[in-house]
Amino acid sequence: MSVFDILITYHIAFLQGLVVTLQLCGIVWSLGITGGIALGIVSAQHPKSWGRVTQGVSFGFSAIPALVILFWLHYPAQAMFDVVIDPFYTASLTLCLVNLFAVGEVVRQSISDFPAQYITAARVCGMNTRQIVRYIQLPLLFRQLLPTIMILQVGILHMSLFASLISVEEIFRVAQRINSIIYRPIEIYTALALFFLAVCLPINMLAAWLKNRYTRNLSER
Amino acid sequence: MLSARNLSFAYENGKTIFTDVSLDITPGEITVLIGPSGTGKTTLLRALALLDAPQAGTMSIDGTDFRFPVPPEGNPPPPYPKLTTVFQQLFLWPHLTLRENILLPVRLSGQEDGPETLEPLIRAFDMGEFIDRFPNEASLGQRQRAALARSLMLRPRYLLLDEITSALDVEQIAKILSHLKTLRGQDIGIFIITHLLGFARHTADQVLFMADGQIAERGGPEILKNPQTERLYQFLSVIAAAS
């Protein structure tokens, strides 16, 4: 059975797994990015309160593997509070939190480190705050942040595989189940690798292209 | 007129930069500030540009008063770009070409003739060859000309310039300084920090010598020939010896 045959035979199962993976990533990407940007802006505006919290939690999340957080929220936390939550939502919550604080910290840092001299130059040129944000800060921050945030999202897609370990029927778990039936690991995991390649490679290439185009070396001679 | 009275500035750590500085910048006149490095010239310029608030003193710009320390009710908003500045570090926006750097504030200020008005300035400052480059693709001298053009396009009444010719060759310096002289005729008050004593001698209406955080001597350009204070005499002697 070739990779192609396996994909044809089990296409419904693969598609269902793919839909779950994309649903999971869709939730985590949209909430993580929008919430993270909002959190980053608030944290930069209130560095001593929100800023410290974001920085601290982000450090914490970067130190604790996402899998540990996922397991903790799935087993001990639910046992402690005597609740049973659908694993899909537990996985969504875990990855959302990781993404939210990762994006939030990147945005916070970029805003905090924004060179004040560009704002000063804009002020003495008569620009008001709204114009400074629109024409100076946003374009520069967008150029700086977009590739970084995109690469973070590829990382989130990779992390979504952990959801399989708490029984979320995403694509990796589907692949494992099919493998347990027909035992063709080379073909199945090659198909899975091709899927991730097809999704992640364009994102990575786009991020690299944007980085190359927009974050060219701006340092002056 | 831009008048500053008894301005004093100290950093938060208590280090005093200048004390009791008073000066006037009159439209149609060129005021040159000279002095050794580290005496607070740039800090004074930033205070005059209302970017950094002094601890004491008052300023008046065409009848609008600014008090320091800033009173609880606040000071009026700074009159940018009627009052504008070209910094020594230039601060051009890196995501815009030099042309866009010049035209963006002009467009936002509501002037519609920006591109047409820029053309004579491009010729006057020899910018045709590099005007569409990004700041990081231009030399320091080219960026200095673009930064000056950005300010001039805003038709300011008071123009504060901090060492804007430091990276230019002699020919370019001559062009820029000659252009500054023409601005005097357009009723623009120019305040310039420079080490070009020749420019001060031939062009300034008022020369201020700053040393040790104070205006140690002031007067017409003749003070550069006949200094009245020992400190200015020493400064001029060092420069003469170095050149």
Contacts between the chains, C-beta under 8 A, distances in Angstrom:
chain1	res1	chain2	res2	distance
A	117	B	87	7.4
A	117	B	89	6.5
A	117	B	91	4.4
A	118	B	91	6.2
A	118	B	93	5.7
A	118	B	94	7.9
A	120	B	51	6.2
A	120	B	87	7.7
A	120	B	91	6.4
A	121	B	87	7.2
A	121	B	91	3.7
A	121	B	92	7.4
A	121	B	93	7.1
A	122	B	93	7.7
A	122	B	105	7.4
A	123	B	51	7.6
A	123	B	78	7.7
A	123	B	80	6.0
A	124	B	49	6.3
A	124	B	51	7.3
A	124	B	80	5.2
A	124	B	81	6.7
A	124	B	83	7.7
A	124	B	84	4.9
A	124	B	85	4.7
A	124	B	151	7.9
A	125	B	80	6.9
A	125	B	81	5.4
A	125	B	84	6.6
A	125	B	105	3.7
A	125	B	150	6.8
A	125	B	151	7.6
A	125	B	154	6.2
A	126	B	80	4.5
A	126	B	81	3.5
A	126	B	84	7.5
A	126	B	105	6.0
A	126	B	108	7.3
A	126	B	109	5.3
A	126	B	154	6.3
A	127	B	105	6.2
A	127	B	108	5.9
A	131	B	108	5.4
A	135	B	104	6.1
A	135	B	108	7.2
A	136	B	93	5.8
A	139	B	95	5.2
A	140	B	93	7.6
A	140	B	94	7.3
A	140	B	95	5.6
A	143	B	95	6.4
A	214	B	95	7.9
A	216	B	136	7.9
A	217	B	136	6.5
A	218	B	94	4.0
A	218	B	95	7.6
A	218	B	134	7.8
A	218	B	135	7.8
A	218	B	136	5.3
A	219	B	136	6.1
A	220	B	94	7.8
A	220	B	135	5.9
A	220	B	136	5.0
A	220	B	140	7.5
A	220	B	143	7.0
A	221	B	136	6.8
A	221	B	138	7.9
A	221	B	139	6.5
A	221	B	140	7.2
